[in-house]
Structure formats: structure tokens, C-alpha cells
Amino acid sequence: MPRAEVLSRWGQPTRVVPLAQGERLQYSFQPQGQEVVMVDIDAAGRVLQARQVLNENDFARIPLDGSWTQADIDREFGPPGYVGQVGRWDGPVWTYRWRGGMVDQMFYVYFDPAGRVRRTEIGMDPRQFRNMR
């Protein structure tokens, strides 16, 4: 499929990220949605792959040794739904909403003060609890 057809079907992406051999069209439905779709386009303008990246297999690709930065997370998962801080962590925490099985969940990426990934965590989406009342 050519790039133009993707744009005609999906509209303008949230962001276009340059890749070594082409570009990535990011379609993020954050902060309220639960999907981020990446469409990789080759240098000739044809789709190489399209995939929804908010899932356990893609989260497991993130190394916790400090080798990935905020730029890597942004390239692989798009902009977070929320950026915040937590009391016992000295750096930003990026949050993504996603659907894990039958449960609404949150995926947290913890960065150190230099912007390197040091920890990730999966938790329940607080909206899940509102639905239980």
C-alpha cells in the first residue's frame, strides 16, 4: 500500500518520525484511547508494516539498563498520555493507557534525571475502578 493511501484512510498522523530507511507514521489515541498504531513506510513510500504497539510483547522490548532514552520511547510508542512525577522517583514518568486482555490498564515508563529508562510498570487504569461501583 502506498503512503498516500494510508493518509487517505487514516488521515494525518499524530506525528511523523524519520527512520533510517524511510519514516514512521504514528497514530496515537492517547490520552483517553488505548492504542498507538505505527505505520512504517520505506524510502519508496510503501508500507512495510502497520501495528498496534501498546501490548506486553512490545513493552518487553524496552531494556531497563539505561540504554533507551525518552527519544527511543517516543519513537517506539509515541507521545505519552500523561507525564508526571511520583514521590519516590527522581525523574519523569510517562503513562500510556492500553487494553490488556479484558482489563483497562496503564503502562508506566520511569526515566532517571538524565532521561534514560530505568523502570517500567503495568497497573490498573483508575477508570476501571469507577466502572465497578
C-alpha positions as CSV (number, residue, x, y, z in Angstrom):
1,M,0.0,0.0,0.0
2,P,1.4,3.5,-0.8
3,R,1.8,6.2,1.8
4,A,-0.9,8.3,0.1
5,E,-3.5,5.5,0.6
6,V,-2.6,5.3,4.3
7,L,-3.2,9.1,4.6
8,S,-6.5,8.8,2.7
9,R,-7.8,6.1,5.0
10,W,-6.3,7.2,8.4
11,G,-5.9,10.9,7.9
12,Q,-2.9,12.9,9.1
13,P,-0.8,11.1,11.7
14,T,-0.2,12.4,15.2
15,R,3.5,12.6,14.3
16,V,5.9,11.6,11.5
17,V,9.2,10.1,12.7
18,P,12.2,9.7,10.4
19,L,13.7,6.2,10.2
20,A,17.0,5.1,8.7
21,Q,15.3,3.8,5.6
22,G,12.0,5.8,5.5
23,E,9.6,7.1,8.1
24,R,7.1,6.1,10.7
25,L,3.6,7.5,10.8
26,Q,2.4,7.5,14.4
27,Y,-1.4,7.4,15.1
28,S,-1.8,7.9,18.8
29,F,-5.2,7.8,20.5
30,Q,-3.7,8.8,23.9
31,P,-4.6,10.2,26.5
32,Q,-8.1,8.7,26.6
33,G,-7.7,6.0,23.9
34,Q,-5.9,2.7,24.4
35,E,-4.0,2.3,21.1
36,V,-1.0,3.7,19.3
37,V,-0.6,2.5,15.7
38,M,2.7,2.7,13.9
39,V,2.9,2.5,10.1
40,D,6.4,2.1,8.8
41,I,7.0,3.4,5.3
42,D,10.1,2.6,3.2
43,A,12.1,5.1,1.2
44,A,10.0,4.4,-1.9
45,G,6.8,5.4,0.0
46,R,5.3,2.0,0.5
47,V,4.1,0.4,3.8
48,L,6.5,-2.1,5.3
49,Q,4.3,-2.8,8.4
50,A,1.5,-1.5,10.5
51,R,1.0,-2.5,14.1
52,Q,-0.6,-1.5,17.4
53,V,2.3,-1.2,19.8
54,L,0.7,-0.9,23.2
55,N,0.9,-4.6,24.2
56,E,3.0,-6.7,26.5
57,N,5.3,-8.0,23.8
58,D,6.3,-4.6,22.7
59,F,6.7,-3.4,26.3
60,A,9.0,-6.3,26.9
61,R,11.4,-5.0,24.3
62,I,12.3,-2.0,26.5
63,P,15.7,-2.5,28.2
64,L,16.0,-1.3,31.7
65,D,19.8,-0.7,31.6
66,G,19.6,2.9,30.7
67,S,20.4,2.4,27.0
68,W,17.0,3.7,25.9
69,T,16.1,7.4,26.3
70,Q,12.9,9.4,26.0
71,A,13.5,9.7,22.3
72,D,13.5,5.9,21.9
73,I,10.3,5.5,23.8
74,D,8.7,8.3,21.8
75,R,9.8,6.7,18.5
76,E,8.6,3.2,19.5
77,F,5.4,4.2,21.5
78,G,4.5,7.7,20.5
79,P,3.8,10.6,22.9
80,P,2.6,9.5,26.3
81,G,-0.9,10.2,27.5
82,Y,0.4,11.8,30.6
83,V,3.8,12.9,32.0
84,G,4.1,13.1,35.8
85,Q,6.2,12.6,38.9
86,V,5.9,10.2,41.8
87,G,7.1,10.7,45.3
88,R,10.0,8.2,45.5
89,W,11.3,8.7,41.9
90,D,13.7,11.4,40.8
91,G,12.6,11.7,37.2
92,P,9.6,11.9,34.9
93,V,7.1,9.1,34.5
94,W,5.4,8.6,31.1
95,T,2.0,7.0,31.2
96,Y,0.1,5.2,28.4
97,R,-3.4,3.8,28.6
98,W,-3.8,0.3,27.0
99,R,-6.1,-2.7,26.9
100,G,-4.5,-5.8,28.4
101,G,-6.8,-8.8,27.8
102,M,-10.2,-7.8,29.2
103,V,-8.8,-5.1,31.6
104,D,-8.1,-1.4,31.1
105,Q,-4.5,-0.8,32.1
106,M,-1.8,1.7,32.4
107,F,1.8,1.3,31.3
108,Y,4.4,3.5,33.1
109,V,7.9,4.3,31.9
110,Y,10.2,5.7,34.6
111,F,13.1,7.9,33.4
112,D,16.1,8.9,35.5
113,P,17.0,12.7,35.7
114,A,19.2,12.2,32.5
115,G,16.1,11.0,30.6
116,R,17.1,7.3,30.5
117,V,14.7,4.4,31.0
118,R,15.3,2.7,34.4
119,R,12.0,1.0,35.2
120,T,8.6,0.1,33.7
121,E,5.4,-1.0,35.4
122,I,1.9,-2.1,34.4
123,G,-1.0,-1.1,36.6
124,M,-4.8,-0.9,36.5
125,D,-6.4,2.0,34.8
126,P,-8.2,4.0,37.6
127,R,-11.2,4.3,35.3
128,Q,-11.6,0.6,35.7
129,F,-12.5,1.1,39.4
130,R,-15.1,3.7,38.6
131,N,-16.9,1.2,36.4
132,M,-17.0,-1.3,39.3
133,R,-19.2,0.9,41.6
